Amino acid sequence: MITKSNIFEVYEDKSKRKLYTKNLTPGKTFFSEKLAKENDIEYREWDAFKSKLASTILKGAPNIGFRKDDIALYLGCSHGYTPSFASDIVGKNGFIFAVDIAPRVMRDIVFVVEERKNIAPLLADANQPLKYADKICQVDIIYQDIAQRNQAEIFLKNIELFLKKDGYALLAVKARSIDIAKRPTQIFAEIKQKLEKEVTIIDYRALEPFQLDHCMFICKKR
């Protein structure tokens, strides 16, 4: 049975430990995800092994920041798997600016945004936010999943420029992209120190077993 979870606009089947969102484009899938229908509502199954945001929910986060009607900046959108579920969450009156530096994944996400009008793909370098500052507005939430050494610095630069006061910001940290020689727990502690100087950390989750050597910081702009 699919029921509302504790997370806004996210649903779950507790018996199977599975997550779902209401499908914004009924009858259509983009990543071979399974569809389920109950009480005339169609849901998309959200795989935590493919999505760090879904992993964060299953690891017990009480709040992921995303709300219905939110305007979001998604940094590192890749092929669009997690952005498509964020699209379900913010709904038809919300909007997602989806940024990635790789032309190859931008070609893939175009097939998603042709059907989902609340996502705008943007080929850009998140490390240089001033170069796309004229293309987006102030946002309610920033989500970042970028495998670069300076992940935290990129995150903070975009928060400063685009996030509304008291807005949420989520940083998915991939330890091996920062320093392969250090223990992931040490890297996470160093990132925490950097973030605390600029934002309020409201939650932290290590993402094993879904994502190896990853963690999620959920922050709020002061």
HELIX and SHEET records of a PDB file:
HELIX    1   1 LYS A   52  LEU A   58  1                                   7    
HELIX    2   2 TYR A   81  VAL A   90  1                                  10    
HELIX    3   3 PRO A  103  VAL A  113  1                                  11    
HELIX    4   4 PRO A  129  TYR A  132  5                                   4    
HELIX    5   5 GLN A  151  PHE A  162  1                                  12    
HELIX    6   6 ALA A  175  ILE A  178  1                                   4    
HELIX    7   7 PRO A  184  GLU A  196  1                                  13    
SHEET    1   A 5 THR A   3  LYS A   4  0                                        
SHEET    2   A 5 TYR A  11  ASP A  13 -1                                        
SHEET    3   A 5 LYS A  18  LYS A  22 -1                                        
SHEET    4   A 5 ILE A  41  TRP A  46 -1                                        
SHEET    5   A 5 LEU A  35  GLU A  38 -1                                        
SHEET    1   B 7 ILE A 119  LEU A 123  0                                        
SHEET    2   B 7 PHE A  95  ASP A 100  1                                        
SHEET    3   B 7 ILE A  71  LEU A  75  1                                        
SHEET    4   B 7 VAL A 139  GLN A 144  1                                        
SHEET    5   B 7 LEU A 163  LYS A 174  1                                        
SHEET    6   B 7 HIS A 214  LYS A 220 -1                                        
SHEET    7   B 7 THR A 200  ALA A 206 -1                                        
END                                                                             
